[in-house]
């Protein structure tokens, strides 16, 4: 495994950890609101996450993985 492969692997693992922590915080937020508002919290959270993924794919991917 080359150094570049190792760096890419670490970057992907760290990205997955950030994603899991975001989902965990979403669950904490859903647990702190009334039952009728949980769907709103999840909808807002997943919408925000989806927009963030698209923006990273459009802009941030080139900065993160460019030579």
C-alpha positions in Angstrom: 0.0 0.0 0.0 1.5 3.3 -1.0 1.5 6.5 1.0 -1.1 8.0 -1.2 -3.4 5.0 -0.8 -3.0 5.2 3.0 -3.9 8.9 3.0 -7.0 8.3 0.9 -8.1 5.5 3.2 -7.7 7.7 6.3 -9.6 10.5 4.6 -12.5 8.1 3.7 -12.6 6.6 7.2 -12.6 10.1 8.8 -15.4 11.1 6.5 -17.4 8.1 7.5 -16.9 8.9 11.2 -18.1 12.4 10.7 -21.2 11.1 8.9 -21.9 8.7 11.7 -21.5 11.4 14.3 -23.9 13.7 12.4 -26.5 10.9 12.3 -26.0 10.3 16.1 -26.5 14.0 16.8 -29.6 13.9 14.7 -30.9 11.0 16.9 -30.1 13.0 20.0 -32.0 16.0 18.6 -35.0 13.8 17.7 -35.0 12.5 21.3 -35.2 16.0 22.7 -38.4 17.1 20.9 -42.0 16.1 21.2 -43.1 13.0 19.4 -45.1 14.9 16.8 -42.0 16.9 15.8 -39.7 14.0 15.2 -40.5 13.6 11.6 -39.8 17.3 11.0 -36.4 17.0 12.7 -35.5 14.0 10.6 -36.7 15.6 7.4 -34.7 18.8 8.2 -31.6 16.7 9.2 -31.6 14.5 6.1 -32.3 17.5 3.8 -29.4 19.3 5.3 -27.1 16.3 5.0 -28.1 15.7 1.4 -27.4 19.3 0.5 -24.1 19.1 2.2 -23.1 16.0 0.3 -24.0 17.5 -3.0 -22.1 20.7 -2.2 -19.0 18.7 -1.1 -19.2 16.6 -4.3 -19.4 19.8 -6.5 -16.8 22.0 -4.7 -15.0 20.2 -1.9 -14.0 16.9 -3.6 -11.6 18.8 -5.9 -9.9 20.4 -2.9 -9.7 17.3 -0.8 -8.3 14.9 -3.5 -6.5 17.1 -5.9 -2.8 16.4 -6.5 
